[in-house]
Amino acid sequence: MSLKAKLEAVIYAAEEPVTLAQLATLFAADALEWKAEQDRIAAQTETSATSLDQAAEALPLNGEFDYVEEGGASTDSAAPEHATAAEASPEINPEAAGEAGSVDEAAAEAAAKRLTRQRDREVRAILRQLLDELIESYAADGRGVEIREIAGGFRVATKPECHDAVRTFVKSLKPPLKLSLPALETLAVIAYKQPVTAPEVNEIRGVDSSAVFGSLLARKLIATAGRKPVIGRPILYKTTREFLLRFGLKDVTELPSMEEFEKMAAAELEEPDVEAEGESAPEIRKDLSLELDQTPNGDPAEDPTGSATAVSPAAEDELNTPEAAPTSAE
């Protein structure tokens, strides 16, 4: 099984987002083996790219004449150099050798740590490259799922274009527990103003949120973040990793901006105004005058003698207009 397939299987099977550090711990040997295999394939490709003509032209350079000349020169110069090195070697001091040994051990330990860090960085770079390839392959094909980076890790999630299908399916299931409106308001204030104290949240909302804080803490959506350095040292609150998981966010920077909310609110407020413009003011005033001149059942008001009550000239003009003719008494 390929390393990429192993990464895909682990990310799919995990309930929580899998971090790059966890993957590096699990697949360090596999990543280095994959890298060595890629280097070997690249070397073979470069070797095969060398033409036979260039190899044939290089053969006379390694002929017998050059070999004898190089060998003779190296043989003649080897003895004097060896003798000079033997004569120049000083006597070894035991104390200096012990100190050199301790220095060598410290240097070896530092070198080992440096190699370990370098190996870890190399493994993470290899795994990150494979994960990026997986993410691109999921996004390019027609699958309904994708690999997303959420809360510092990687997780398999449904694609946004499949939202309607997933929403229809979720509605058919038993509805999960939902947050109340005060809890959502409090959580939104904490998410955008974090770290924030409870009095600051109460001031923004205009009501006491003490009970809501207990509910959010119990659900692990918020957590304490120390105390504010002011009089009384109130507790600071912030959102948690569970908050990112529930809302599918990589970090809090992916929260919608205030400008986006303002645009949405403006779009919703413009719709009633367009509907109200369809009704003109004169028609509204005419309807009000007719309602004032009629009884609740819609008939003209009458006096006890059965004669019709006198109406005002303005109301009489309205009743005599063609639009108001059907409503006049017969």
Summary of the structure (lengths in Angstrom):
residues: 330
radius of gyration: 41.9
end to end distance: 93.4
largest distance: 151.2
contacts: 732
relative contact order: 0.06
helix: 66%
strand: 9%
